[in-house]
Amino acid sequence: MGDDGFGTTLRVLLNSLAFFLLLILGGYMFSYNPLWGFVVMFSAFDQLEDVYFYVTKRRLLPTWFTPVDIVLEGLLALIGVSMFLFGMIYWYTFDSWFFALWMAVSAMIAWSSVEDIIDDIKVISERMKGATVVGTVKDAEKFRFFGKIR
């Protein structure tokens, strides 16, 4: 799996949870608004693709799909923030450990999606500069920008 300690395992678990949550939400939304239901289900597929990447270190989607990936990750970040707010409201009302854990997981989902957005923007930036091999945020020394800093 190429595990770097606990980080990769946590990302696989969070993206798998986000995949299932988005799949359920997309199925629910599909009956009310098929367009938004499709977008949310496509975002669920994107999360499954992220799990595949963390496990195999290979992408299923081509590099030209990166701007769409940024939009789908942004959708997940918004869903993560709304889940956090939902948990905060209900935790205050019911004072249950479930909602406290819900807030922690939703914050990690939102954080992971924001990290993926930053990673995709860095990849696009490096490709625009002419880099043939582009690293990720996880191996930042491969970026020209970070190489100049060090």
C-alpha positions as CSV (number, residue, x, y, z in Angstrom):
1,M,0.0,0.0,0.0
2,G,3.0,2.3,0.4
3,D,1.9,3.4,3.8
4,D,3.7,6.3,5.4
5,G,2.7,5.5,8.9
6,F,-0.8,6.3,9.8
7,G,-1.4,9.1,7.2
8,T,-2.2,7.0,4.2
9,T,-4.4,4.6,6.1
10,L,-6.4,7.5,7.5
11,R,-6.8,9.0,4.1
12,V,-8.0,5.7,2.7
13,L,-10.5,5.4,5.5
14,L,-11.7,9.0,5.2
15,N,-12.0,8.8,1.4
16,S,-13.9,5.5,1.7
17,L,-16.3,7.0,4.2
18,A,-16.7,10.0,2.0
19,F,-17.4,7.7,-1.0
20,F,-20.2,5.9,0.8
21,L,-21.7,9.1,2.2
22,L,-21.6,10.8,-1.2
23,L,-23.1,7.7,-2.8
24,I,-26.0,7.7,-0.4
25,L,-26.5,11.5,-0.7
26,G,-26.3,11.4,-4.5
27,G,-28.9,8.6,-4.6
28,Y,-31.2,10.6,-2.3
29,M,-30.7,13.8,-4.3
30,F,-31.2,12.0,-7.7
31,S,-34.9,11.6,-7.0
32,Y,-35.3,15.4,-6.4
33,N,-32.8,16.9,-8.8
34,P,-31.1,14.4,-11.2
35,L,-28.4,16.9,-12.3
36,W,-27.2,17.5,-8.7
37,G,-27.6,13.9,-7.9
38,F,-25.3,13.0,-10.8
39,V,-22.8,15.6,-9.7
40,V,-22.7,14.2,-6.2
41,M,-22.5,10.6,-7.4
42,F,-19.6,11.6,-9.7
43,S,-17.9,13.2,-6.7
44,A,-18.3,9.9,-4.9
45,F,-16.5,8.2,-7.9
46,D,-13.8,10.8,-7.5
47,Q,-13.4,9.8,-3.8
48,L,-13.1,6.1,-4.9
49,E,-10.4,7.2,-7.4
50,D,-8.6,8.9,-4.6
51,V,-8.7,5.6,-2.6
52,Y,-7.3,3.8,-5.6
53,F,-4.5,6.4,-5.9
54,Y,-3.5,6.1,-2.2
55,V,-3.4,2.3,-2.5
56,T,-1.7,1.8,-5.9
57,K,0.0,5.2,-6.4
58,R,-1.5,5.3,-9.9
59,R,-4.3,7.5,-11.2
60,L,-7.4,6.1,-13.0
61,L,-8.3,9.5,-14.5
62,P,-6.1,11.4,-17.1
63,T,-4.3,14.6,-16.1
64,W,-6.6,16.8,-18.2
65,F,-9.3,15.8,-15.7
66,T,-7.6,17.7,-12.9
67,P,-9.7,20.9,-13.1
68,V,-12.9,18.8,-12.8
69,D,-11.3,17.0,-9.8
70,I,-10.7,20.3,-8.1
71,V,-14.4,21.2,-8.5
72,L,-15.5,17.8,-7.1
73,E,-13.1,18.0,-4.2
74,G,-14.5,21.5,-3.5
75,L,-18.0,19.9,-3.4
76,L,-16.7,17.4,-0.9
77,A,-15.2,20.2,1.2
78,L,-18.5,22.0,1.3
79,I,-20.3,18.8,2.3
80,G,-17.6,18.2,5.0
81,V,-18.2,21.7,6.4
82,S,-22.0,21.3,6.3
83,M,-21.6,17.9,8.1
84,F,-19.5,19.7,10.7
85,L,-22.1,22.4,11.3
86,F,-24.9,19.7,11.5
87,G,-22.9,17.9,14.1
88,M,-22.2,21.1,16.0
89,I,-25.9,22.0,16.2
90,Y,-27.0,18.6,17.3
91,W,-24.1,18.0,19.7
92,Y,-25.1,21.2,21.5
93,T,-28.8,20.0,21.6
94,F,-28.3,16.4,22.5
95,D,-24.8,16.3,24.1
96,S,-24.0,12.9,22.6
97,W,-20.6,11.4,21.7
98,F,-22.0,10.5,18.3
99,F,-22.2,14.1,17.2
100,A,-18.8,14.9,18.7
101,L,-17.3,12.1,16.6
102,W,-19.3,13.2,13.6
103,M,-17.7,16.6,13.9
104,A,-14.2,15.2,14.1
105,V,-14.7,12.9,11.1
106,S,-16.4,15.7,9.0
107,A,-13.6,18.1,9.8
108,M,-11.0,15.5,8.7
109,I,-13.0,14.9,5.5
110,A,-13.1,18.6,4.7
111,W,-9.4,19.0,5.5
112,S,-8.5,16.0,3.3
113,S,-10.4,17.5,0.4
114,V,-8.8,20.9,0.8
115,E,-5.4,19.2,0.8
116,D,-6.3,17.4,-2.4
117,I,-7.4,20.7,-3.9
118,I,-4.0,22.3,-3.0
119,D,-2.2,19.3,-4.4
120,D,-4.1,19.5,-7.7
121,I,-3.4,23.2,-8.0
122,K,0.3,22.6,-7.4
123,V,0.3,19.9,-10.0
124,I,-1.4,22.2,-12.6
125,S,1.0,24.9,-11.7
126,E,4.1,22.7,-12.2
127,R,2.8,21.3,-15.5
128,M,2.2,24.9,-16.8
129,K,5.8,25.6,-15.9
130,G,6.8,22.7,-18.1
131,A,7.6,20.1,-15.6
132,T,7.4,16.5,-17.0
133,V,7.4,14.7,-13.6
134,V,5.2,16.3,-11.0
135,G,5.3,15.3,-7.4
136,T,2.5,15.8,-4.9
137,V,2.2,17.8,-1.7
138,K,3.4,14.6,0.1
139,D,6.7,14.7,-1.7
140,A,7.2,18.4,-2.0
141,E,10.9,18.3,-2.8
142,K,10.0,17.4,-6.4
143,F,8.3,20.7,-7.1
144,R,10.5,23.4,-8.6
145,F,9.0,26.0,-6.2
146,F,9.9,24.0,-3.1
147,G,13.3,23.1,-4.6
148,K,14.1,26.9,-4.8
149,I,13.1,27.4,-1.2
150,R,15.5,24.8,0.1
